[in-house]
């Protein structure tokens, strides 16, 4: 038997005596440089008020360990640089080597002022160091220049293309620059077409322009009839519209030497395309209206018949597209009023403006010649031309005659249609008697009626309208409006006098 270990009689070794059992206890965290109170203060600033002491001590120990690790690594960089002072760059390099995000916002060039602060719930010897906040002068802030807030990002829709045509708006890329006009032979009237058009349309375009520019009236009428009725011509509309605009500008630039036949053909093409139900002409209105306005307002090149045809073509376009484009008539009205009332305008330009007002209808004539006193101003110009002797012969006489005829034609549009006049007469006479009476002929206007007409149209055109068979209808149209306008003015005067009296009483 081994004397080192006692055994039982059966040879089994006896267990050595064991120490008494002790209960396990949590390890105590020794307080170091970084206290657990600092962890609690940080937790309180974050809104955590129920932090246990054991958790705070564990976090404090871990923070102290991490600080020591960073400092040891920083000292290695300091020794490698053969320096005896630790710098912030050593700490940044240590953080980078430990794969830790570096500290931002601290620079050794700017000293940081700390203020010692003692929290109320801490012990007397515990202090917290905080950074002093900079005092802000409100007067200096008010005087400083305000920084503009950038605009918010928004989305704005726009048309990339309408019926295959790219509109000229800032959102779309600009069109390629147009090449200068190449010298062509006098017989070549057709402009080159893009190769994307089918061959039948190219042949149709060539023959159409050839027929329109031919001296044969029958061929010209057949070409216009084809343009007004044929289908499948939508692809040719951009080329035809461009051709009309270029030819009108070219012929007007020539002055008296311009070919008025080409201008008449251009007007016929616009009217035929507007009458064709198979052609969608709305996207090209902004290209069609400038040539028409040029023919109306450029003086003295277009002849009176050409201006009259332009007015009828413009009236057709207004009747077709003004219900869809509500601002079309108002914009044209402003243009014609400017040409009619601005001083130092030629008589031919004023005649074209009157034709344009007539194209707008009864409302355009009423606004331009009656409400704006346009007829009275034009009458004074005609009287001045007649008194100076310039209106007796020559071009000035033709322009005066054209202007007078344009004003009379426009004023005649104020007369209601025979059907409307008949209905109005029936309402005034009462119920039908079953007897048909012969309608009396037009009676001349009395002096009182002429005086009423002079108040609206001026003396010159009042005398000319008074001798017309439809003069009484014009008097009925403008006299009623003048009466309402006068009553409205008197009402405003009475209201003003009443307000003035109330002010005096106060």
C-alpha positions in Angstrom: 0.0 0.0 0.0 1.3 3.3 -0.9 1.9 5.5 2.0 1.0 8.7 0.1 -2.7 7.9 -0.2 -4.8 6.0 2.3 -6.9 3.1 1.1 -9.9 1.3 2.4 -9.7 -2.4 3.3 -11.2 -3.3 -0.1 -8.3 -1.6 -1.9 -10.3 1.4 -3.1 -8.6 4.7 -2.7 -10.3 7.2 -0.5 -11.2 10.7 -1.8 -9.1 13.5 -0.5 -10.9 16.0 1.7 -12.6 18.8 -0.2 -13.0 22.4 0.8 -16.4 23.6 1.9 -18.7 25.0 -1.0 -18.6 28.8 -1.5 -21.4 30.7 -3.4 -20.4 32.5 -6.7 -20.3 36.3 -6.5 -20.2 38.9 -9.3 -16.7 40.3 -10.0 -16.1 43.7 -8.5 -15.0 46.3 -11.0 -12.1 48.3 -9.8 -12.5 52.0 -10.3 -9.9 53.5 -12.7 -9.4 56.7 -14.5 -12.8 56.7 -16.2 -15.4 56.5 -13.5 -18.8 55.0 -13.8 -20.4 58.3 -12.8 -19.3 59.7 -16.2 -21.2 56.8 -17.9 -24.3 57.7 -15.8 -24.0 61.4 -16.8 -23.9 60.5 -20.5 -26.8 58.1 -20.0 -28.8 60.9 -18.4 -28.1 63.2 -21.3 -29.5 60.5 -23.6 -32.6 60.0 -21.5 -31.6 56.7 -19.8 -32.3 57.2 -16.1 -32.4 53.5 -14.9 -28.8 52.4 -15.6 -27.6 49.9 -13.1 -24.3 50.3 -11.3 -22.9 47.0 -12.6 -23.6 48.0 -16.2 -22.1 51.5 -15.7 -18.9 50.0 -14.2 -18.5 47.5 -17.0 -18.9 50.2 -19.6 -16.4 52.4 -17.7 -13.9 49.6 -17.7 -14.3 49.0 -21.4 -14.0 52.6 -22.2 -10.8 52.9 -20.2 -9.4 49.8 -21.9 -10.1 51.3 -25.3 -8.5 54.6 -24.3 -5.4 52.9 -23.1 -5.2 50.9 -26.4 -5.5 54.0 -28.5 -2.9 55.8 -26.4 -0.4 52.9 -26.6 -0.8 52.8 -30.3 -0.4 56.6 -30.5 2.8 56.4 -28.5 4.2 53.9 -31.0 3.7 56.5 -33.8 5.3 59.2 -31.6 8.4 57.1 -31.0 8.6 56.2 -34.7 8.7 59.9 -35.5 11.4 60.4 -32.8 9.3 62.8 -30.9 8.7 63.2 -27.1 5.3 65.0 -27.3 2.1 63.2 -28.3 0.1 65.1 -31.0 -3.4 64.8 -32.4 -2.0 63.4 -35.7 -0.5 60.5 -33.7 -4.0 59.8 -32.3 -5.6 60.0 -35.8 -3.0 57.5 -37.1 -3.6 55.2 -34.2 -7.4 55.3 -34.8 -6.8 54.6 -38.5 -4.5 51.6 -37.7 -7.1 50.2 -35.3 -9.8 50.6 -38.0 -11.7 53.1 -36.0 -13.4 56.2 -37.5 -11.2 59.3 -36.7 -12.4 62.2 -34.7 -13.8 65.3 -36.6 -14.2 68.9 -35.6 -11.1 69.2 -33.4 -7.9 71.0 -34.5 -4.8 71.8 -32.5 -4.7 75.3 -34.0 -7.9 76.4 -32.4 -7.8 76.2 -28.6 -10.9 74.8 -26.9 -12.1 76.5 -23.7 -13.6 74.1 -21.2 -15.6 75.2 -18.1 -15.8 73.1 -15.0 -19.4 72.3 -14.1 -20.6 70.4 -11.0 -23.9 68.5 -11.4 -26.4 68.9 -8.6 -26.9 65.1 -8.1 -23.1 64.3 -8.0 -20.7 64.3 -5.2 -19.0 67.5 -4.2 -15.6 66.4 -5.6 -17.1 65.2 -9.0 -17.0 67.8 -11.8 -18.0 67.8 -15.5 -16.1 69.9 -18.0 -18.2 71.4 -20.8 -17.3 73.6 -23.8 -18.4 77.2 -23.6 -21.0 78.2 -26.2 -20.3 81.3 -28.3 -22.5 84.3 -27.6 -24.4 85.4 -30.7 -25.1 89.0 -31.3 -28.7 89.3 -32.7 -28.0 92.7 -34.3 -25.1 91.2 -36.2 -27.3 88.3 -37.3 -30.0 90.7 -38.6 -27.5 92.8 -40.5 -25.9 89.8 -42.2 -26.8 88.9 -45.8 -29.4 86.2 -46.0 -28.5 83.1 -47.8 -31.0 82.3 -50.6 -32.8 79.0 -50.1 -32.4 76.8 -53.2 -35.5 76.1 -55.2 -37.3 72.9 -54.6 -37.0 70.2 -57.3 -40.2 70.1 -59.4 -41.5 68.3 -62.4 -43.0 70.3 -65.3 -44.6 68.4 -68.3 -44.1 69.7 -71.8 -44.8 68.4 -75.3 -41.9 66.6 -77.0 -43.7 66.5 -80.3 -47.2 67.3 -81.6 -48.3 65.4 -84.6 -44.7 64.6 -85.4 -43.6 68.3 -85.1 -41.3 69.4 -82.3 -42.6 72.7 -80.7 -40.2 75.5 -80.3 -40.1 75.8 -76.5 -37.1 76.2 -74.1 -37.5 72.7 -72.8 -36.8 71.1 -76.2 -33.5 71.2 -78.0 -33.1 74.0 -80.5 -33.6 73.3 -84.2 -30.5 73.0 -86.4 -29.4 76.3 -87.9 -30.9 77.0 -91.3 -28.5 77.0 -94.2 -28.4 80.2 -96.4 -30.6 80.1 -99.5 -28.8 78.5 -102.4 -28.9 80.1 -105.8 -31.5 78.4 -107.9 -32.7 79.0 -111.4 -35.8 81.2 -111.8 -37.8 78.3 -113.1 -37.3 76.2 -109.9 -40.2 77.1 -107.7 -40.3 73.9 -105.5 -38.2 73.8 -102.4 -36.3 70.5 -101.8 -38.2 68.0 -99.7 -36.8 65.8 -97.0 -36.0 62.2 -98.2 -38.4 60.8 -95.5 -41.5 61.7 -97.5 -42.8 58.9 -99.7 -42.2 59.3 -103.4 -45.9 59.8 -104.3 -46.1 62.8 -101.9 -42.9 64.3 -103.3 -44.4 64.1 -106.8 -47.7 65.6 -105.5 -45.8 68.4 -103.9 -43.9 69.3 -107.0 -47.0 69.2 -109.3 -49.1 71.1 -106.7 -46.7 74.0 -106.6 -46.2 74.0 -110.3 -50.0 74.2 -110.9 -50.5 76.9 -108.2 -47.8 79.1 -109.7 -48.9 78.6 -113.3 -50.6 81.4 -115.2 -53.5 79.1 -116.0 -56.5 79.9 -113.8 -58.1 76.5 -114.4 -55.0 74.6 -113.2 -54.7 76.9 -110.1 -58.4 76.4 -109.2 -58.0 72.6 -109.6 -54.9 72.6 -107.4 -56.7 74.5 -104.6 -59.7 72.2 -104.9 -57.4 69.2 -104.5 -55.7 70.7 -101.5 -59.1 71.4 -99.9 -60.6 67.9 -100.4 -57.9 65.3 -100.8 -56.9 63.0 -97.9 -53.5 61.8 -96.9 -51.8 65.2 -97.1 -50.9 65.6 -93.4 -47.2 64.8 -94.0 -47.0 67.7 -96.5 -48.5 70.3 -94.2 -45.2 71.4 -92.6 -43.6 71.9 -96.0 -46.6 73.8 -97.3 -46.8 76.0 -94.2 -43.1 76.8 -94.4 -43.4 77.6 -98.1 -46.3 80.0 -97.5 -44.3 81.8 -94.7 -41.1 82.1 -96.8 -42.9 83.3 -100.0 -45.0 85.9 -98.2 -41.9 87.3 -96.4 -39.9 87.3 -99.7 -42.6 89.1 -101.8 -43.3 91.7 -99.1 -39.6 92.4 -98.8 -39.4 93.3 -102.5 -41.9 96.1 -102.0 -43.7 97.4 -105.1 -41.9 94.8 -107.2 -43.4 91.9 -105.3 -45.6 89.5 -107.1 -49.1 89.9 -105.8 -50.1 86.7 -107.6 -47.9 84.7 -105.3 -49.4 86.3 -102.3 -52.9 85.5 -103.6 -51.8 81.9 -104.1 -50.4 81.7 -100.5 -53.8 83.0 -99.1 -55.6 80.4 -101.2 -53.4 77.6 -99.9 -54.1 78.6 -96.3 -57.8 78.8 -96.9 -57.9 75.4 -98.7 -55.9 73.7 -95.9 -58.3 75.1 -93.3 -61.3 73.8 -95.2 -59.9 70.3 -95.6 -61.3 68.1 -92.8 -58.5 65.6 -93.3 -55.8 68.1 -92.4 -54.9 68.8 -88.8 -53.8 72.4 -88.9 -53.9 73.4 -85.2 -50.2 72.8 -84.4 -49.3 75.3 -87.2 -51.3 78.3 -86.2 -48.3 80.0 -84.8 -46.7 79.8 -88.3 -49.8 80.7 -90.3 -50.9 83.9 -88.4 -47.7 85.9 -88.9 -48.0 85.9 -92.7 -51.7 86.9 -92.5 -50.9 89.7 -90.1 -48.1 90.9 -92.3 -50.5 91.0 -95.3 -53.0 93.1 -93.3 -50.7 95.5 -91.6 -47.8 96.0 -94.0 -48.4 99.2 -96.0 -48.7 100.1 -98.8 -47.7 96.9 -100.6 -50.8 94.7 -100.3 -53.7 95.9 -102.5 -57.2 96.4 -101.1 -58.5 93.2 -102.7 -55.6 91.3 -101.1 -56.3 92.7 -97.7 -60.0 91.8 -98.1 -59.1 88.2 -99.0 -56.7 88.1 -96.1 -59.5 89.3 -93.8 -61.9 86.6 -95.0 -59.2 83.9 -94.5 -58.4 85.1 -91.0 -62.2 85.1 -90.2 -62.3 81.5 -91.3 -59.4 80.5 -89.0 -61.0 82.4 -86.1 -64.3 80.7 -86.5 -62.6 77.3 -86.6 -60.1 77.5 -83.8 -61.3 80.3 -81.4 -63.6 77.9 -79.5 -60.6 75.7 -78.7 -58.1 78.5 -78.2 -60.0 81.1 -76.0 -57.1 83.6 -76.1 -56.8 83.7 -79.9 -59.4 86.4 -80.5 -58.3 88.6 -77.6 -54.6 88.5 -78.7 -55.5 89.4 -82.2 -57.8 92.2 -80.9 -54.9 93.7 -79.0 -52.7 93.6 -82.1 -55.3 95.3 -84.3 -56.1 98.0 -81.7 -52.4 98.8 -81.4 -52.1 99.2 -85.1 -55.3 101.3 -85.3 -54.8 103.7 -82.4 -51.0 104.3 -82.3 -49.9 107.6 -83.8 -47.7 107.9 -86.9 -49.2 104.7 -88.5 -49.8 104.7 -92.3 -53.3 104.8 -93.6 -52.9 101.4 -95.3 -51.9 99.9 -91.9 -55.0 101.4 -90.3 -57.2 100.0 -93.1 -55.7 96.6 -92.6 -56.4 96.9 -88.8 -60.0 97.7 -89.6 -60.2 94.7 -91.9 -58.8 92.6 -89.1 -61.4 93.9 -86.6 -64.1 93.0 -89.1 -62.7 89.5 -89.3 -63.1 89.2 -85.5 -66.8 89.8 -85.9 -69.3 92.2 -84.3 -67.5 92.3 -81.0 -64.2 93.3 -82.7 -65.8 96.1 -84.6 -67.6 97.4 -81.5 -64.5 97.3 -79.4 -62.2 98.9 -82.0 -64.4 101.5 -83.7 -67.0 102.4 -81.1 -65.7 101.8 -77.6 -62.1 102.8 -78.4 -63.4 105.8 -80.5 -61.4 104.4 -83.4 -64.0 105.6 -86.0 -63.8 109.2 -84.7 -60.0 109.2 -84.8 -59.9 107.8 -88.4 -62.5 110.4 -89.5 -60.2 113.2 -88.3 -57.3 111.7 -90.2 -59.4 111.5 -93.4 -60.6 115.1 -93.0 -57.0 116.2 -92.4 -55.9 114.5 -95.6 -58.8 116.0 -97.6 -58.1 119.5 -96.3 -54.4 119.4 -97.1 -55.2 118.3 -100.7 -53.2 115.1 -100.4 -56.3 113.0 -100.5 -57.4 114.2 -103.9 -55.1 112.3 -106.1 -52.2 109.8 -106.0 -51.4 107.0 -103.6 -52.7 108.9 -100.6 -56.1 109.2 -102.3 -56.2 105.5 -102.8 -55.3 104.8 -99.2 -57.9 107.2 -97.9 -60.6 105.6 -100.2 -59.5 102.2 -99.0 -59.7 103.2 -95.3 -63.1 104.8 -95.7 -64.4 101.7 -97.5 -62.9 99.4 -94.8 -64.6 101.4 -92.0 -68.0 101.4 -93.8 -67.8 97.6 -94.4 -66.9 97.0 -90.8 -69.7 99.3 -89.5 -72.2 97.4 -91.7 -71.4 94.3 -89.7 -73.1 95.9 -86.7 -76.5 95.8 -88.5 -78.4 92.7 -87.5 -79.3 90.1 -90.1 -82.6 90.4 -91.9 -83.9 87.4 -90.0 -83.0 88.9 -86.6 -84.4 92.3 -87.6 -87.6 90.6 -88.6 -88.0 88.8 -85.3 -87.3 92.0 -83.5 -89.9 93.9 -85.5 -92.5 91.2 -84.8 -91.8 91.4 -81.1 -92.2 95.2 -81.2 -95.4 95.1 -83.3 -97.1 92.4 -81.1 -99.0 89.3 -82.3 -99.4 88.6 -86.0 -102.5 90.0 -87.7 -102.4 87.7 -90.7 -101.9 90.6 -93.1 -98.7 91.3 -94.9 -97.8 95.0 -95.3 -95.3 96.4 -97.8 -92.0 97.2 -96.1 -91.3 101.0 -96.3 -88.1 102.1 -97.9 -85.2 103.5 -95.9 -85.9 107.0 -94.6 -83.1 109.5 -94.1 -81.8 110.2 -90.6 -83.1 113.3 -88.8 -80.7 115.9 -87.4 -81.2 114.6 -83.9 -80.3 111.0 -85.0 -77.3 112.3 -86.8 -76.2 114.1 -83.7 -76.5 110.9 -81.7 -74.5 109.1 -84.4 -71.8 111.8 -84.3 -71.3 111.3 -80.6 -70.2 107.8 -81.2 -68.6 107.8 -84.7 -67.6 111.4 -85.1 -68.8 113.8 -87.7 -67.0 112.4 -90.8 -68.3 108.8 -90.6 -71.6 109.8 -89.1 -72.4 111.8 -92.3 -71.2 108.9 -94.5 -73.2 106.3 -92.6 -76.3 108.5 -92.4 -76.8 108.4 -96.2 -76.5 104.6 -96.4 -79.6 102.4 -96.5 -78.4 100.5 -93.5 -77.4 103.6 -91.5 -80.5 103.4 -89.2 -79.4 99.8 -88.2 -76.0 101.1 -87.2 -77.6 103.9 -85.2 -79.8 101.3 -83.4 -76.7 99.1 -82.7 -74.3 101.9 -81.5 -77.0 104.1 -80.0 -78.2 101.5 -77.5 -74.7 100.8 -76.4 -73.9 104.5 -76.1 -77.0 105.0 -74.0 -76.0 102.2 -71.7 -72.4 103.5 -71.5 -73.7 107.0 -70.7 -76.1 105.8 -68.0 -73.3 103.8 -66.5 -71.1 106.9 -66.5 -73.9 109.0 -64.8 -74.3 106.3 -62.2 -70.6 106.4 -61.4 -70.8 110.2 -61.1 -73.8 110.0 -58.8 -72.1 107.4 -56.7 -69.0 109.6 -56.5 -71.0 112.6 -55.5 -72.7 110.5 -52.8 -69.4 109.3 -51.4 -68.1 112.9 -51.4 -71.2 114.0 -49.5 -70.8 111.3 -47.0 -67.2 112.2 -46.5 -68.2 115.9 -45.9 -70.8 114.8 -43.4 -68.2 112.7 -41.6 
